[in-house]
Amino acid sequence: MANNVNITSNGIQKVLRNYNEKQALAEYIWNGFDANAKTVEINYAANELGFIDVLEISDNGHGINFENLSVKFEPFFESEKALQLPVNKNRSVMHGKNGVGRLTFFKFANDAEWQTTFLYRGSLQSGRISIGVHALNNYQSGLLDIPLNDKAGTRVIFSNLKISAEDLEREIIPYLKAEFCWFLELNKKSSYTIMINGIRMDYSDYIQDYEENLEICYEDTKTLFRLKFVQWKESLHKELSKVYFINEKDEEVHKEYTTLNKKADEYFHSVYIQSEFFTDFDFSGSEFDAQVRLYQRSKSSPEFKFLHKKVNELLRAKRKLFLKEYSSRLVERYQKEGIIAEANVDVPDSKQKKDLLDILKTFYEIHPKLFSNLSIDQKKTIVSLLDTVLVSDQRGQILPILEKIAELDDEEKAELNTILMP
């Protein structure tokens, strides 16, 4: 049976023009997890020339019920608003773009066929859906006489591929690690997995720091929170840095940005907090909300305020260690780029140069945003200004100036004073 989506094939490609092949392929994995799959498998085979002959993505989710086929493949309009479907931003379910995401395959293949098995009125049924790149607004679908499998799930077969095995292995798979590492870690106890040609996708090389089995206890009510902290080497794409709240059944009930998200540094992190306390918890409002709520457990509860304080202390301590390490790499990069070499340093190994390097590192550790998105000329200007002030009788004014743009703790003030002492 042929079915038309609401706009032309060219219109669909226009709406999805900002997708690349990495993002497009990720949509099919999200579709699997959105269908309650615990395992998503990617299988491919390349020919002697390195081009991919076969690419399949399969999952063990609940399949695509043909009664809902129009919902899955037709909610499409000739507008970028199609990409702005309402989703719950405070939960990790329904991450994919639903019908929109299922049409992104044209970025890496010419044809796609879905083979799906689903439970219908107590028994399994199977069906096929196929779409070609030249007719994205027209899909063919049909039910089969007998089920393809003895369990529910969906397999998508892509043919006439536009990508090579090298593209997949060097660009797409690393992208998938950064896209899904936080989600797989969130659902680790539930054994969520992405398999690639029969091998579990390993994202351990994306982990900078990992600490689990941390416990925070609010003594007044003996409320226990178990924490896991993960710092990532790469950006988590649109997910950014968040804290995930998990109940005693290992179910995510809420997520929100951490207080150190978007700090203009590369401190990418996730915090997972599990507690029975999050059962029947009211996540609306804030910790400063004084209004009496119907729920006893809310962000204004003393337990949550205590937790919030302790988590922020942990994040700041971890970030401080990271920035101290990263500041050394920043200075090394500035030296390799010739930025520091052009500063007015008379003797290469003099105290003057040591002071300059130390003040640069300390400035970055205190306020990394000052060093973000700078051109080469801007970097040289900052280094030159600092060097000029350090050799003048105004070096003592650096601390008061910095205090006006950043909040300094006693340790940071002491470190700066040590550097600035004549």
C-alpha atoms as a printed R data frame, in Angstrom:
    type eleno elety resid chain resno      x       y      z
1   ATOM     1    CA   MET     A     1  0.000   0.000  0.000
2   ATOM     2    CA   ALA     A     2  1.363   3.433 -0.966
3   ATOM     3    CA   ASN     A     3  1.056   6.366  1.421
4   ATOM     4    CA   ASN     A     4  2.003   9.994  0.876
5   ATOM     5    CA   VAL     A     5  3.665  12.128  3.534
6   ATOM     6    CA   ASN     A     6  2.335  15.675  3.732
7   ATOM     7    CA   ILE     A     7  5.013  17.409  1.618
8   ATOM     8    CA   THR     A     8  7.164  16.782 -1.432
9   ATOM     9    CA   SER     A     9 10.349  14.740 -1.348
10  ATOM    10    CA   ASN     A    10 12.401  17.870 -2.066
11  ATOM    11    CA   GLY     A    11 10.554  19.652  0.727
12  ATOM    12    CA   ILE     A    12 11.538  16.926  3.190
13  ATOM    13    CA   GLN     A    13 15.185  17.182  2.174
14  ATOM    14    CA   LYS     A    14 14.997  20.953  2.559
15  ATOM    15    CA   VAL     A    15 13.607  20.701  6.094
16  ATOM    16    CA   LEU     A    16 16.305  18.169  7.030
17  ATOM    17    CA   ARG     A    17 19.160  19.955  5.258
18  ATOM    18    CA   ASN     A    18 21.026  20.689  8.507
19  ATOM    19    CA   TYR     A    19 21.424  16.995  9.306
20  ATOM    20    CA   ASN     A    20 24.704  15.294  8.445
21  ATOM    21    CA   GLU     A    21 25.235  11.554  8.032
22  ATOM    22    CA   LYS     A    22 26.392  11.158 11.656
23  ATOM    23    CA   GLN     A    23 23.307  12.825 13.115
24  ATOM    24    CA   ALA     A    24 21.038  11.008 10.683
25  ATOM    25    CA   LEU     A    25 22.326   7.572 11.621
26  ATOM    26    CA   ALA     A    26 22.082   8.435 15.331
27  ATOM    27    CA   GLU     A    27 18.353   9.101 14.871
28  ATOM    28    CA   TYR     A    28 17.743   5.434 14.062
29  ATOM    29    CA   ILE     A    29 19.494   4.366 17.253
30  ATOM    30    CA   TRP     A    30 17.407   6.833 19.273
31  ATOM    31    CA   ASN     A    31 14.292   5.456 17.589
32  ATOM    32    CA   GLY     A    32 15.216   2.030 18.941
33  ATOM    33    CA   PHE     A    33 15.718   3.246 22.506
34  ATOM    34    CA   ASP     A    34 12.540   5.324 22.280
35  ATOM    35    CA   ALA     A    35 10.756   2.052 21.461
36  ATOM    36    CA   ASN     A    36 11.948   0.673 24.835
37  ATOM    37    CA   ALA     A    37 14.763  -1.356 23.304
38  ATOM    38    CA   LYS     A    38 17.635  -2.369 25.549
39  ATOM    39    CA   THR     A    39 19.901  -3.407 22.697
40  ATOM    40    CA   VAL     A    40 20.472  -1.677 19.380
41  ATOM    41    CA   GLU     A    41 22.677  -3.465 16.862
42  ATOM    42    CA   ILE     A    42 24.557  -1.935 13.948
43  ATOM    43    CA   ASN     A    43 25.793  -4.424 11.375
44  ATOM    44    CA   TYR     A    44 27.625  -3.570  8.184
45  ATOM    45    CA   ALA     A    45 29.827  -5.161  5.549
46  ATOM    46    CA   ALA     A    46 32.207  -3.478  3.124
47  ATOM    47    CA   ASN     A    47 33.422  -4.630 -0.272
48  ATOM    48    CA   GLU     A    48 37.022  -4.775 -1.511
49  ATOM    49    CA   LEU     A    49 36.922  -1.101 -2.460
50  ATOM    50    CA   GLY     A    50 35.930  -0.075  1.057
51  ATOM    51    CA   PHE     A    51 32.355   0.881  0.208
52  ATOM    52    CA   ILE     A    52 29.562  -0.427  2.413
53  ATOM    53    CA   ASP     A    53 27.329  -2.944  0.692
54  ATOM    54    CA   VAL     A    54 25.041  -3.638  3.649
55  ATOM    55    CA   LEU     A    55 24.078  -1.540  6.671
56  ATOM    56    CA   GLU     A    56 21.423  -2.642  9.147
57  ATOM    57    CA   ILE     A    57 20.224  -1.203 12.449
58  ATOM    58    CA   SER     A    58 18.039  -3.479 14.551
59  ATOM    59    CA   ASP     A    59 16.536  -3.242 18.027
60  ATOM    60    CA   ASN     A    60 14.549  -5.352 20.475
61  ATOM    61    CA   GLY     A    61 11.964  -2.665 21.199
62  ATOM    62    CA   HIS     A    62  8.198  -2.945 20.874
63  ATOM    63    CA   GLY     A    63  8.203  -2.581 17.083
64  ATOM    64    CA   ILE     A    64  6.056  -0.326 14.903
65  ATOM    65    CA   ASN     A    65  2.368  -1.047 15.278
66  ATOM    66    CA   PHE     A    66  0.777  -0.658 11.843
67  ATOM    67    CA   GLU     A    67 -2.248   0.996 13.444
68  ATOM    68    CA   ASN     A    68  0.119   3.870 14.315
69  ATOM    69    CA   LEU     A    69  1.930   3.920 10.991
70  ATOM    70    CA   SER     A    70  0.570   7.294  9.948
71  ATOM    71    CA   VAL     A    71  1.766   8.792 13.236
72  ATOM    72    CA   LYS     A    72  5.252   7.346 12.758
73  ATOM    73    CA   PHE     A    73  5.803   8.321  9.128
74  ATOM    74    CA   GLU     A    74  3.442  11.164  8.242
75  ATOM    75    CA   PRO     A    75  3.720  13.988 10.850
76  ATOM    76    CA   PHE     A    76  5.704  16.150  8.478
77  ATOM    77    CA   PHE     A    77  5.177  19.664  7.193
78  ATOM    78    CA   GLU     A    78  7.180  21.904  4.892
79  ATOM    79    CA   SER     A    79  8.693  23.890  7.746
80  ATOM    80    CA   GLU     A    80 11.614  23.589 10.107
81  ATOM    81    CA   LYS     A    81  9.024  23.548 12.889
82  ATOM    82    CA   ALA     A    82  8.814  19.833 12.115
83  ATOM    83    CA   LEU     A    83 12.117  19.483 13.926
84  ATOM    84    CA   GLN     A    84 10.712  21.188 17.016
85  ATOM    85    CA   LEU     A    85  8.328  18.485 18.146
86  ATOM    86    CA   PRO     A    86  7.296  18.817 21.796
87  ATOM    87    CA   VAL     A    87  9.456  16.621 24.008
88  ATOM    88    CA   ASN     A    88  9.963  16.347 27.734
89  ATOM    89    CA   LYS     A    89 13.280  18.118 28.247
90  ATOM    90    CA   ASN     A    90 13.511  16.790 31.791
91  ATOM    91    CA   ARG     A    91 13.438  13.123 30.807
92  ATOM    92    CA   SER     A    92 15.674  11.101 28.493
93  ATOM    93    CA   VAL     A    93 12.842   9.132 26.868
94  ATOM    94    CA   MET     A    94 11.515  10.109 23.427
95  ATOM    95    CA   HIS     A    95 14.850  11.558 22.417
96  ATOM    96    CA   GLY     A    96 14.488  10.826 18.712
97  ATOM    97    CA   LYS     A    97 12.483  12.907 16.276
98  ATOM    98    CA   ASN     A    98  9.846  10.207 15.663
99  ATOM    99    CA   GLY     A    99  8.544  10.503 12.066
100 ATOM   100    CA   VAL     A   100 11.056  13.229 11.248
101 ATOM   101    CA   GLY     A   101 14.049  11.106 12.209
102 ATOM   102    CA   ARG     A   102 12.905   8.138 10.151
103 ATOM   103    CA   LEU     A   103 13.337  10.125  6.943
104 ATOM   104    CA   THR     A   104 16.925  11.266  7.523
105 ATOM   105    CA   PHE     A   105 18.423   8.175  5.875
106 ATOM   106    CA   PHE     A   106 18.813  10.045  2.570
107 ATOM   107    CA   LYS     A   107 21.953  11.602  4.085
108 ATOM   108    CA   PHE     A   108 23.822   8.280  3.951
109 ATOM   109    CA   ALA     A   109 21.726   5.899  1.797
110 ATOM   110    CA   ASN     A   110 19.317   5.895 -1.119
111 ATOM   111    CA   ASP     A   111 16.825   3.333  0.134
112 ATOM   112    CA   ALA     A   112 15.518   2.093  3.478
113 ATOM   113    CA   GLU     A   113 13.307  -0.826  4.459
114 ATOM   114    CA   TRP     A   114 11.828  -1.414  7.901
115 ATOM   115    CA   GLN     A   115 11.056  -4.985  8.938
116 ATOM   116    CA   THR     A   116  9.111  -4.783 12.165
117 ATOM   117    CA   THR     A   117  7.432  -7.229 14.523
118 ATOM   118    CA   PHE     A   118  4.919  -5.980 17.084
119 ATOM   119    CA   LEU     A   119  2.324  -7.271 19.500
120 ATOM   120    CA   TYR     A   120 -1.230  -6.788 18.250
121 ATOM   121    CA   ARG     A   121 -4.250  -8.018 20.213
122 ATOM   122    CA   GLY     A   122 -2.232 -10.627 22.044
123 ATOM   123    CA   SER     A   123 -0.279 -12.048 19.103
124 ATOM   124    CA   LEU     A   124  2.775 -11.048 17.099
125 ATOM   125    CA   GLN     A   125  2.430  -9.514 13.665
126 ATOM   126    CA   SER     A   126  5.068  -8.366 11.201
127 ATOM   127    CA   GLY     A   127  5.167  -5.873  8.386
128 ATOM   128    CA   ARG     A   128  7.458  -4.091  5.962
129 ATOM   129    CA   ILE     A   129  7.781  -0.381  5.168
130 ATOM   130    CA   SER     A   130 10.021   0.920  2.388
131 ATOM   131    CA   ILE     A   131 11.027   4.395  1.218
132 ATOM   132    CA   GLY     A   132 13.329   5.580 -1.577
133 ATOM   133    CA   VAL     A   133 15.357   8.772 -1.611
134 ATOM   134    CA   HIS     A   134 13.587  10.069 -4.730
135 ATOM   135    CA   ALA     A   135 10.159   9.657 -3.137
136 ATOM   136    CA   LEU     A   136 10.600  10.437  0.559
137 ATOM   137    CA   ASN     A   137  6.991  11.586  0.678
138 ATOM   138    CA   ASN     A   138  5.715   8.181 -0.428
139 ATOM   139    CA   TYR     A   139  6.196   5.029  1.616
140 ATOM   140    CA   GLN     A   140  5.125   1.500  0.743
141 ATOM   141    CA   SER     A   141  3.816  -0.669  3.559
142 ATOM   142    CA   GLY     A   142  2.281  -4.090  3.967
143 ATOM   143    CA   LEU     A   143  1.547  -6.672  6.642
144 ATOM   144    CA   LEU     A   144  3.011 -10.166  6.336
145 ATOM   145    CA   ASP     A   145  1.111 -13.416  6.698
146 ATOM   146    CA   ILE     A   146  3.418 -14.787  9.388
147 ATOM   147    CA   PRO     A   147  5.671 -13.056 11.951
148 ATOM   148    CA   LEU     A   148  9.307 -12.553 10.970
149 ATOM   149    CA   ASN     A   149 10.492 -13.173 14.536
150 ATOM   150    CA   ASP     A   150  9.307 -14.714 17.774
151 ATOM   151    CA   LYS     A   151  9.923 -11.427 19.618
152 ATOM   152    CA   ALA     A   152  9.025  -7.805 18.979
153 ATOM   153    CA   GLY     A   153 11.590  -5.506 17.412
154 ATOM   154    CA   THR     A   154 12.551  -3.591 14.288
155 ATOM   155    CA   ARG     A   155 15.295  -3.976 11.718
156 ATOM   156    CA   VAL     A   156 16.068  -1.185  9.250
157 ATOM   157    CA   ILE     A   157 17.995  -2.207  6.136
158 ATOM   158    CA   PHE     A   158 19.755   0.586  4.250
159 ATOM   159    CA   SER     A   159 20.884  -0.004  0.679
160 ATOM   160    CA   ASN     A   160 22.759   1.892 -2.017
161 ATOM   161    CA   LEU     A   161 24.947   3.475  0.640
162 ATOM   162    CA   LYS     A   162 26.704   6.815  0.201
163 ATOM   163    CA   ILE     A   163 29.301   6.259  2.942
164 ATOM   164    CA   SER     A   164 32.410   4.097  3.130
165 ATOM   165    CA   ALA     A   165 33.612   1.818  5.907
166 ATOM   166    CA   GLU     A   166 36.285   4.422  6.639
167 ATOM   167    CA   ASP     A   167 33.611   7.111  7.077
168 ATOM   168    CA   LEU     A   168 31.746   4.868  9.490
169 ATOM   169    CA   GLU     A   169 34.752   3.815 11.544
170 ATOM   170    CA   ARG     A   170 36.663   7.104 11.686
171 ATOM   171    CA   GLU     A   171 33.847   9.633 11.900
172 ATOM   172    CA   ILE     A   172 30.426   8.144 12.577
173 ATOM   173    CA   ILE     A   173 31.260   5.637 15.330
174 ATOM   174    CA   PRO     A   174 33.265   8.216 17.369
175 ATOM   175    CA   TYR     A   175 30.288  10.557 16.997
176 ATOM   176    CA   LEU     A   176 27.961   7.827 18.280
177 ATOM   177    CA   LYS     A   177 30.153   7.321 21.343
178 ATOM   178    CA   ALA     A   178 29.847  10.997 22.284
179 ATOM   179    CA   GLU     A   179 26.127  10.983 21.461
180 ATOM   180    CA   PHE     A   180 25.178   7.946 23.551
181 ATOM   181    CA   CYS     A   181 27.825   7.530 26.280
182 ATOM   182    CA   TRP     A   182 25.851   9.496 28.891
183 ATOM   183    CA   PHE     A   183 22.649   7.594 28.035
184 ATOM   184    CA   LEU     A   184 24.290   4.169 28.217
185 ATOM   185    CA   GLU     A   185 25.857   5.149 31.537
186 ATOM   186    CA   LEU     A   186 22.445   6.299 32.790
187 ATOM   187    CA   ASN     A   187 20.960   2.901 31.931
188 ATOM   188    CA   LYS     A   188 24.000   0.800 32.757
189 ATOM   189    CA   LYS     A   189 22.226  -1.263 35.424
190 ATOM   190    CA   SER     A   190 19.509  -2.079 32.902
191 ATOM   191    CA   SER     A   191 22.186  -3.353 30.481
192 ATOM   192    CA   TYR     A   192 21.402  -0.934 27.664
193 ATOM   193    CA   THR     A   193 23.836  -1.677 24.856
194 ATOM   194    CA   ILE     A   194 24.864  -0.639 21.366
195 ATOM   195    CA   MET     A   195 26.476  -3.484 19.424
196 ATOM   196    CA   ILE     A   196 28.571  -2.900 16.305
197 ATOM   197    CA   ASN     A   197 29.170  -6.003 14.199
198 ATOM   198    CA   GLY     A   198 28.620  -8.149 17.270
199 ATOM   199    CA   ILE     A   199 30.941  -6.159 19.567
200 ATOM   200    CA   ARG     A   200 29.687  -3.920 22.363
201 ATOM   201    CA   MET     A   201 30.440  -0.261 21.639
202 ATOM   202    CA   ASP     A   202 33.083   0.755 24.171
203 ATOM   203    CA   TYR     A   203 33.077   4.427 25.183
204 ATOM   204    CA   SER     A   204 35.652   4.125 27.979
205 ATOM   205    CA   ASP     A   205 38.148   6.108 25.890
206 ATOM   206    CA   TYR     A   206 35.761   9.073 26.196
207 ATOM   207    CA   ILE     A   207 35.946   9.091 30.003
208 ATOM   208    CA   GLN     A   208 38.270  11.614 31.655
209 ATOM   209    CA   ASP     A   209 37.317  10.913 35.273
210 ATOM   210    CA   TYR     A   210 34.983   8.345 36.815
211 ATOM   211    CA   GLU     A   211 33.901   7.946 40.407
212 ATOM   212    CA   GLU     A   212 30.980   5.877 41.635
213 ATOM   213    CA   ASN     A   213 29.556   4.580 44.919
214 ATOM   214    CA   LEU     A   214 29.749   8.049 46.447
215 ATOM   215    CA   GLU     A   215 27.259   8.456 49.283
216 ATOM   216    CA   ILE     A   216 25.658  11.575 50.721
217 ATOM   217    CA   CYS     A   217 23.519  11.170 53.826
218 ATOM   218    CA   TYR     A   218 21.213  13.768 55.323
219 ATOM   219    CA   GLU     A   219 21.535  12.775 58.956
220 ATOM   220    CA   ASP     A   220 18.371  14.424 60.297
221 ATOM   221    CA   THR     A   221 16.157  12.014 58.341
222 ATOM   222    CA   LYS     A   222 18.796   9.386 57.467
223 ATOM   223    CA   THR     A   223 18.085   9.992 53.777
224 ATOM   224    CA   LEU     A   224 20.746   8.369 51.614
225 ATOM   225    CA   PHE     A   225 21.789   9.465 48.127
226 ATOM   226    CA   ARG     A   226 24.153   7.406 45.961
227 ATOM   227    CA   LEU     A   227 26.161   9.328 43.387
228 ATOM   228    CA   LYS     A   228 28.165   8.568 40.296
229 ATOM   229    CA   PHE     A   229 30.292  11.263 38.669
230 ATOM   230    CA   VAL     A   230 31.601  11.018 35.108
231 ATOM   231    CA   GLN     A   231 33.750  13.592 33.357
232 ATOM   232    CA   TRP     A   232 33.893  13.216 29.591
233 ATOM   233    CA   LYS     A   233 36.734  14.067 27.241
234 ATOM   234    CA   GLU     A   234 34.375  15.263 24.540
235 ATOM   235    CA   SER     A   235 31.242  17.366 24.327
236 ATOM   236    CA   LEU     A   236 27.982  15.441 24.738
237 ATOM   237    CA   HIS     A   237 26.495  17.312 21.776
238 ATOM   238    CA   LYS     A   238 23.073  18.741 22.647
239 ATOM   239    CA   GLU     A   239 22.818  16.905 25.966
240 ATOM   240    CA   LEU     A   240 25.494  19.064 27.634
241 ATOM   241    CA   SER     A   241 26.263  18.584 31.352
242 ATOM   242    CA   LYS     A   242 23.352  17.364 33.453
243 ATOM   243    CA   VAL     A   243 22.394  15.726 36.719
244 ATOM   244    CA   TYR     A   244 20.082  12.703 36.490
245 ATOM   245    CA   PHE     A   245 17.750  11.777 39.343
246 ATOM   246    CA   ILE     A   246 16.974   8.059 39.629
247 ATOM   247    CA   ASN     A   247 14.498   6.320 41.930
248 ATOM   248    CA   GLU     A   248 14.954   3.033 43.798
249 ATOM   249    CA   LYS     A   249 13.720   1.100 40.734
250 ATOM   250    CA   ASP     A   250 16.633   2.445 38.659
251 ATOM   251    CA   GLU     A   251 14.207   4.641 36.706
252 ATOM   252    CA   GLU     A   252 15.179   8.132 35.672
253 ATOM   253    CA   VAL     A   253 12.517  10.499 36.992
254 ATOM   254    CA   HIS     A   254 14.070  13.869 36.175
255 ATOM   255    CA   LYS     A   255 17.139  15.553 34.732
256 ATOM   256    CA   GLU     A   256 18.388  19.122 34.646
257 ATOM   257    CA   TYR     A   257 21.510  21.104 33.839
258 ATOM   258    CA   THR     A   258 24.224  21.215 36.461
259 ATOM   259    CA   THR     A   259 25.202  24.577 37.908
260 ATOM   260    CA   LEU     A   260 28.537  24.375 36.060
261 ATOM   261    CA   ASN     A   261 27.070  23.750 32.619
262 ATOM   262    CA   LYS     A   262 28.147  26.260 29.946
263 ATOM   263    CA   LYS     A   263 31.105  27.661 31.868
264 ATOM   264    CA   ALA     A   264 33.107  28.244 28.669
265 ATOM   265    CA   ASP     A   265 35.597  25.499 29.470
266 ATOM   266    CA   GLU     A   266 35.814  21.842 28.465
267 ATOM   267    CA   TYR     A   267 34.517  20.466 31.746
268 ATOM   268    CA   PHE     A   268 31.961  18.049 30.279
269 ATOM   269    CA   HIS     A   269 30.327  16.002 33.008
270 ATOM   270    CA   SER     A   270 27.329  13.963 34.124
271 ATOM   271    CA   VAL     A   271 26.084  13.272 37.648
272 ATOM   272    CA   TYR     A   272 23.795  10.319 38.381
273 ATOM   273    CA   ILE     A   273 21.984  10.352 41.739
274 ATOM   274    CA   GLN     A   274 19.906   7.436 42.958
275 ATOM   275    CA   SER     A   275 17.658   7.480 46.010
276 ATOM   276    CA   GLU     A   276 14.305   6.269 47.247
277 ATOM   277    CA   PHE     A   277 13.782   9.943 48.116
278 ATOM   278    CA   PHE     A   278 12.971  10.674 44.452
279 ATOM   279    CA   THR     A   279  9.862   8.479 44.503
280 ATOM   280    CA   ASP     A   280  6.798  10.770 44.400
281 ATOM   281    CA   PHE     A   281  9.112  13.779 44.272
282 ATOM   282    CA   ASP     A   282  7.814  17.123 43.001
283 ATOM   283    CA   PHE     A   283 10.497  18.544 40.695
284 ATOM   284    CA   SER     A   284  8.540  21.676 39.821
285 ATOM   285    CA   GLY     A   285  9.542  24.918 41.476
286 ATOM   286    CA   SER     A   286 12.955  25.597 42.991
287 ATOM   287    CA   GLU     A   287 14.836  25.075 46.217
288 ATOM   288    CA   PHE     A   288 13.968  28.667 47.162
289 ATOM   289    CA   ASP     A   289 10.219  28.128 46.795
290 ATOM   290    CA   ALA     A   290  8.672  28.861 50.186
291 ATOM   291    CA   GLN     A   291  5.142  27.897 49.153
292 ATOM   292    CA   VAL     A   292  3.745  24.836 50.910
293 ATOM   293    CA   ARG     A   293  3.377  22.061 48.344
294 ATOM   294    CA   LEU     A   294  1.066  19.099 48.104
295 ATOM   295    CA   TYR     A   295  4.130  16.858 47.929
296 ATOM   296    CA   GLN     A   296  6.264  16.570 51.018
297 ATOM   297    CA   ARG     A   297  9.308  15.864 48.872
298 ATOM   298    CA   SER     A   298 10.279  18.800 46.690
299 ATOM   299    CA   LYS     A   299 13.213  21.024 45.832
300 ATOM   300    CA   SER     A   300 12.456  23.096 48.914
301 ATOM   301    CA   SER     A   301 12.891  20.037 51.166
302 ATOM   302    CA   PRO     A   302 15.909  20.266 53.498
303 ATOM   303    CA   GLU     A   303 17.176  16.941 52.141
304 ATOM   304    CA   PHE     A   304 17.260  18.268 48.584
305 ATOM   305    CA   LYS     A   305 18.885  21.554 49.586
306 ATOM   306    CA   PHE     A   306 21.574  19.606 51.421
307 ATOM   307    CA   LEU     A   307 22.082  17.346 48.397
308 ATOM   308    CA   HIS     A   308 22.245  20.322 46.033
309 ATOM   309    CA   LYS     A   309 24.950  21.945 48.157
310 ATOM   310    CA   LYS     A   310 27.041  18.770 48.373
311 ATOM   311    CA   VAL     A   311 26.780  18.060 44.641
312 ATOM   312    CA   ASN     A   312 27.898  21.594 43.822
313 ATOM   313    CA   GLU     A   313 30.854  21.222 46.181
314 ATOM   314    CA   LEU     A   314 31.821  17.992 44.424
315 ATOM   315    CA   LEU     A   315 31.499  19.539 40.966
316 ATOM   316    CA   ARG     A   316 33.543  22.600 41.893
317 ATOM   317    CA   ALA     A   317 36.285  20.471 43.458
318 ATOM   318    CA   LYS     A   318 36.451  18.214 40.391
319 ATOM   319    CA   ARG     A   319 36.413  21.211 38.068
320 ATOM   320    CA   LYS     A   320 39.223  22.912 39.966
321 ATOM   321    CA   LEU     A   321 41.471  19.882 39.506
322 ATOM   322    CA   PHE     A   322 40.563  19.722 35.825
323 ATOM   323    CA   LEU     A   323 41.210  23.429 35.212
324 ATOM   324    CA   LYS     A   324 44.583  23.239 36.939
325 ATOM   325    CA   GLU     A   325 45.600  20.406 34.631
326 ATOM   326    CA   TYR     A   326 44.069  22.046 31.575
327 ATOM   327    CA   SER     A   327 45.747  25.402 32.273
328 ATOM   328    CA   SER     A   328 49.150  23.754 31.841
329 ATOM   329    CA   ARG     A   329 48.075  22.422 28.448
330 ATOM   330    CA   LEU     A   330 46.779  25.895 27.537
331 ATOM   331    CA   VAL     A   331 50.161  27.473 28.290
332 ATOM   332    CA   GLU     A   332 51.949  24.760 26.299
333 ATOM   333    CA   ARG     A   333 49.657  25.463 23.352
334 ATOM   334    CA   TYR     A   334 50.287  29.206 23.613
335 ATOM   335    CA   GLN     A   335 54.021  28.545 23.558
336 ATOM   336    CA   LYS     A   336 53.762  26.279 20.504
337 ATOM   337    CA   GLU     A   337 51.634  28.893 18.719
338 ATOM   338    CA   GLY     A   338 54.296  31.530 19.405
339 ATOM   339    CA   ILE     A   339 51.926  33.656 21.476
340 ATOM   340    CA   ILE     A   340 54.007  33.686 24.648
341 ATOM   341    CA   ALA     A   341 57.288  33.847 22.725
342 ATOM   342    CA   GLU     A   342 56.310  37.291 21.429
343 ATOM   343    CA   ALA     A   343 55.758  38.674 24.905
344 ATOM   344    CA   ASN     A   344 58.326  41.103 26.285
345 ATOM   345    CA   VAL     A   345 60.359  38.498 28.182
346 ATOM   346    CA   ASP     A   346 64.043  39.403 28.242
347 ATOM   347    CA   VAL     A   347 65.476  36.106 29.493
348 ATOM   348    CA   PRO     A   348 63.725  32.843 28.478
349 ATOM   349    CA   ASP     A   349 64.079  31.129 31.869
350 ATOM   350    CA   SER     A   350 63.814  34.240 34.045
351 ATOM   351    CA   LYS     A   351 61.478  34.852 36.985
352 ATOM   352    CA   GLN     A   352 59.675  37.269 34.687
353 ATOM   353    CA   LYS     A   353 58.709  34.450 32.333
354 ATOM   354    CA   LYS     A   354 57.804  32.142 35.225
355 ATOM   355    CA   ASP     A   355 55.521  34.821 36.660
356 ATOM   356    CA   LEU     A   356 53.880  35.303 33.269
357 ATOM   357    CA   LEU     A   357 53.230  31.573 32.830
358 ATOM   358    CA   ASP     A   358 51.946  31.252 36.397
359 ATOM   359    CA   ILE     A   359 49.604  34.227 36.108
360 ATOM   360    CA   LEU     A   360 48.222  32.926 32.798
361 ATOM   361    CA   LYS     A   361 47.477  29.532 34.338
362 ATOM   362    CA   THR     A   362 45.925  31.076 37.437
363 ATOM   363    CA   PHE     A   363 43.779  33.432 35.364
364 ATOM   364    CA   TYR     A   364 42.476  30.492 33.346
365 ATOM   365    CA   GLU     A   365 41.739  28.413 36.449
366 ATOM   366    CA   ILE     A   366 39.762  31.294 37.979
367 ATOM   367    CA   HIS     A   367 37.944  32.586 34.905
368 ATOM   368    CA   PRO     A   368 38.355  30.351 31.802
369 ATOM   369    CA   LYS     A   369 35.712  32.324 29.916
370 ATOM   370    CA   LEU     A   370 38.311  35.076 29.426
371 ATOM   371    CA   PHE     A   371 40.200  32.701 27.124
372 ATOM   372    CA   SER     A   372 37.317  31.322 25.067
373 ATOM   373    CA   ASN     A   373 36.817  32.011 21.353
374 ATOM   374    CA   LEU     A   374 39.875  34.254 21.051
375 ATOM   375    CA   SER     A   375 41.696  34.943 17.814
376 ATOM   376    CA   ILE     A   376 45.488  34.678 17.667
377 ATOM   377    CA   ASP     A   377 45.787  38.475 17.837
378 ATOM   378    CA   GLN     A   378 43.499  38.642 20.880
379 ATOM   379    CA   LYS     A   379 45.546  35.976 22.657
380 ATOM   380    CA   LYS     A   380 48.739  37.897 21.940
381 ATOM   381    CA   THR     A   381 47.157  41.096 23.246
382 ATOM   382    CA   ILE     A   382 46.128  39.509 26.568
383 ATOM   383    CA   VAL     A   383 49.566  37.949 27.073
384 ATOM   384    CA   SER     A   384 51.333  41.205 26.198
385 ATOM   385    CA   LEU     A   385 49.145  43.251 28.566
386 ATOM   386    CA   LEU     A   386 49.728  40.851 31.454
387 ATOM   387    CA   ASP     A   387 53.465  40.821 30.800
388 ATOM   388    CA   THR     A   388 53.577  44.630 30.694
389 ATOM   389    CA   VAL     A   389 51.694  44.943 33.990
390 ATOM   390    CA   LEU     A   390 53.892  42.314 35.668
391 ATOM   391    CA   VAL     A   391 57.086  44.267 34.936
392 ATOM   392    CA   SER     A   392 55.549  47.560 36.089
393 ATOM   393    CA   ASP     A   393 54.837  48.949 39.535
394 ATOM   394    CA   GLN     A   394 51.126  48.198 38.924
395 ATOM   395    CA   ARG     A   395 51.359  44.418 39.259
396 ATOM   396    CA   GLY     A   396 49.670  44.652 42.645
397 ATOM   397    CA   GLN     A   397 46.508  45.925 40.929
398 ATOM   398    CA   ILE     A   398 45.927  42.621 39.099
399 ATOM   399    CA   LEU     A   399 44.208  41.008 42.089
400 ATOM   400    CA   PRO     A   400 41.677  43.847 42.712
401 ATOM   401    CA   ILE     A   401 40.852  43.941 38.991
402 ATOM   402    CA   LEU     A   402 40.279  40.183 38.828
403 ATOM   403    CA   GLU     A   403 38.092  40.294 41.952
404 ATOM   404    CA   LYS     A   404 35.724  42.613 40.082
405 ATOM   405    CA   ILE     A   405 35.068  40.063 37.327
406 ATOM   406    CA   ALA     A   406 35.299  36.757 39.213
407 ATOM   407    CA   GLU     A   407 34.538  35.455 42.681
408 ATOM   408    CA   LEU     A   408 37.783  34.298 44.295
409 ATOM   409    CA   ASP     A   409 38.138  31.974 47.255
410 ATOM   410    CA   ASP     A   410 40.882  32.343 49.865
411 ATOM   411    CA   GLU     A   411 43.099  29.741 48.217
412 ATOM   412    CA   GLU     A   412 42.946  31.523 44.848
413 ATOM   413    CA   LYS     A   413 43.723  34.883 46.454
414 ATOM   414    CA   ALA     A   414 46.708  33.403 48.264
415 ATOM   415    CA   GLU     A   415 48.004  31.825 45.049
416 ATOM   416    CA   LEU     A   416 47.742  35.127 43.187
417 ATOM   417    CA   ASN     A   417 49.420  37.043 46.004
418 ATOM   418    CA   THR     A   418 52.337  34.600 45.935
419 ATOM   419    CA   ILE     A   419 52.826  35.202 42.207
420 ATOM   420    CA   LEU     A   420 52.411  38.969 42.474
421 ATOM   421    CA   MET     A   421 54.820  39.468 45.366
422 ATOM   422    CA   PRO     A   422 57.799  41.482 44.034
